Amino acid sequence: MRHLLVHLDSSAQTKGRLDLAITLAKRMGSRLVGAFAQTQRSISSGVAAAWPPAEYVAARNAAEAAFTAATAGLVDRAFMDINRGEESDIIVQAIDVARHFDLVILGQPAPDSHAVPSDLIERVVIDSGRPALVVPYAGHFADVGHRPMFAWNDSREAGRAFVDGIRVTAKDANAVVVSISRPGDPAIEYRKGSLELAVAHLKAHGIAAKADQALSSDIGLMDALLNEAADCGADLLVLGAFGGQGYPRFSRGSGSRFMLKHMTLPVLLSH
């Protein structure tokens, strides 16, 4: 993870994820780029549309000044402006930019926020080919990866997330690999062996880890994962995202969308 991208906008949550991005960049010796992007309509005068409007320029300049001041201690940092205001344009440009980085750091939108497209995170995760670290809008998260929890379900997406999670994990980490099953599931024994292999994988990378095979009968999978994360004091949830079967905008990825709305800790999403 030597090249990090953090999303900036004018919301109050930007400072928290920028601080976290700086911490990660220092720990991993990474180049950090701050990319400003937020929704803003053009100002029309007759039939001509003027872009960018003064409101956008003021917000962009404030974000650049804050980024420059906060990253003064980094050797390699840069600021860029996506310079798009319409939702569809922001998403397309953000995806294209994200492909040039190892990790994209994004913020969970606050319920009353309209600064960015509501499906920006989802589209970046699915279409950019890069993992996204999503920071909750509530709470303060100074660092991640010292107590990571890896969600494991033997899927392609979980395998992809596992590798990305290892790259974010700190050297002194104590990790947990969690599998959630329903009582009576015939695959429980198989998952036990699979969890042992997952723990061995982490230990081969020098990461202390243990397996946790949890049972859940009365709540959903994502709620169960969040409960497990709270119980083990995790500072990061590593999750394979938008997998499974079904139509992409309906049943497929419903758990990932639930997590994006209800996360209580930073989540690394890989697809």
N, C-alpha and C positions, 0 to 999 in steps of 0.2 A: 504494500500500500504506500507507494512513494509519490503518488500524485492525487491529491484530494480536491474535490469541488464542494463548496458549501453554498447553499442557496440563501440569498439575502433579499429582504423586502423591507417595507416600512413598519411591519408589525412589531409589537413589543417582544415577541418570542425570538426575534432574530438574534439578539445579543446572546441568549443562552446557547443556541446551537453554534454560533460563531466561537464562543469561548470553548465549547467542547471540541470543535474542529481544530482550534489552535492547540489544545492539549494533545490531541492525537497527532497532529503534525510534528510537534516537538518530540513526542515519544518515538515516533517512527521515522524521524528525519525526512519528512515529506514536504514537497512543494504544495502550497495551499493557494487555491484560486477562489475568490469570492465572486459569484455571479448574481447580479441584480436582475430580478424579474418580478413584475407584478402587473395585475390587470389595470388597464387605463384606456378609456376611449379617446379617440382623436377628437380634436376641436374642429368643427366644420365651419367654413366661411363661404357661404354660397354653395357651389358644387365642389369646392376644393377642401380636402381634409388636411389639417395642419398636425404634423407629428415631429417631435414629441411636444405635448403641451407643457406649460410651465409647471404644473403640479407634478408631473412625472419627473421633470428635470430636477426639481427641488428634492424630491424623494431620492432619486438616484445619487445626487451630489451628497446628500446627508449620509446615505449608506456607504458611499466610497470613503468619506471622511472618517466614519466610524470604523470601517474595515482597516484603513491605513493606520489609524491610531492603535487599534487593538493588536495588529500583527507586527508592530514595530520590532518585536524580538525575534521574528522569523527571518532566516537568511533568504528564503526564496518564496515570495508571495506576489500575487497579481490580482487586479480587480478587472472585471469585465461586465458589460451591460448587454443583456439579451436584446434590449431595445425593441421590444414588441409589447403591445398592449392588449390585443385581442386574445381571448383564451386559446383558440386553435393555433394561433401563431406562436404563443408562448410555449405550448406543449411541443410542437414540432421542433422549435429551436432548442428547447431544453434537452430533448432526447438526443438531438445531434451533438450538442456540446458534451453531454454526459458520456458519450462513447469514447471520449479522449481522456478519461480519468479512471483510476482504479476504484474509487469509492465516491459516491454522491451522498452528501449529508443534507437532509431535508427536514422540515418541521411539520408535525401534525397540525393542520389548521385548527384554530380555535373555532368553536361553534358559530360565533357571530362574525367570523372573518371572511372577507371576500377579496383578499389581496392577491390570491392565486387561484387558478382553476381548481375546482373541487377534486378532479381526477388526475391532477398532476403527478402525485406520487405513484399511483397505479400505473400510469402510462410509462413513466420513467423506468419502473421496475420491470415491466413486461417487455418494453420495446427497445431499451437502450443496451441490453446485454451486460449491464453493470449492476453490482449490488448497491442497495440504498440503506443508509443508516437513518432511521426516522426518529426524531426527538419529540417526545410528548410536549404539548403546549403547556401543561401544568407540571410544576415541579422544577427542581434544579438538579442537573446532572453534570458534575464536574469532570467525570471521566467514565469510561466504559471498558469492559474487557478484562477486569480483574476477577470478577465472579460471573462468568458467562454461563448461560443455560442454553444448550443446544437441543432444539426440538427434533426428534427423530421418528420417521414413519416409513423408512425404506423406499422413499420416492426419489425420483430424479431431482426434484426441487430441493429436497432435504440434503441430498448429496452435494448439490451445488452450493447451498448455504453453508454446509459444514466446512468446505474448503475456504470460503470467504471469511467465515467466522474465525478460523484459525489465524488468518492474517491480521485480524483486528485484536486478537487476544493478547493480553500482556504476558510478559515472561514469567511473572510471579503468580499467574492465575491459578485458581481452583475452580475447575469447571464441573458442570453436571450435564449429563446427557439424559433427556427425559423422553419416555414414550408413554402416551396415554392410550389406554385400552378400556373397552367395556367389559364388565364382569361376564365370564363365560365365553369370551371371544376365543375361538379355536386357534388363533394365531399368536396367543400370548407366549407360548413356549418358544415359538420361532423368534419373536421379537426379543426375548431374553438373550438368545445367542447373538442376535444382530446388535443389541446394545453393548454386549461385551466386545464385539469387533469395533464398534464406534469408540469406546473408551480406549481400546488398544491403539487406535488411529491417533487419538489425541496424545497419548503417552509417547508415541513414536516421535511426535513433534515437541516433546519436552513439556507437555502440559499436564499437570496433575488433574485427574478426572475420576468421577464415579458415575455409576448408572443408577437411574431411578425409574422403575417401571410402575407407573401410577394407574389406578383404576378410577373411572368416573362413570357414574350411572345417572346422575340427576342434573348435570349441567353440561353445556356445550364444550367442545374441544378447546376452543380459544379461551373460554373462561377458566377451564381446568389448567391450561398452560399458565395463565396469569396468576392463578392461585399457587401453583407450584413455584413460580418465580418469586412470589412474595415469601413463601415458606422458606426457600433456600437463600433469601437475601440477594438474588441475582441483580447485577447492574447492567445486564445486556441479555436480550433474548434473540437467539439466532434461529431464523425461521425460513423454511422454503415456502415461497409465495406463489399464489395463483396457479396451483396445480389441480390435479383431479380431472374428472370428466364433466361433460355438460356444456351448455352454451356459455361462451365467455362472459356475457353480461348478466347471466342469471345464476345458475347453481355453481358454475365453475368460479373459484376464487371467492366465494361468499365468506369463508372463514378469514381470508386475508383482509377483506373489506371490513369485517367485524373488528379485527385487530387494529386496523387503522383508525377506527372510531373510538375504541375503548382501551387502547394501550396505556399502561401505567409505568412503563420503563422504556428506555430506548430499545428499538427493535431493528435488527439487521435483516433485511428482506432480500432474498435472491430468487431468481426465476430460472 
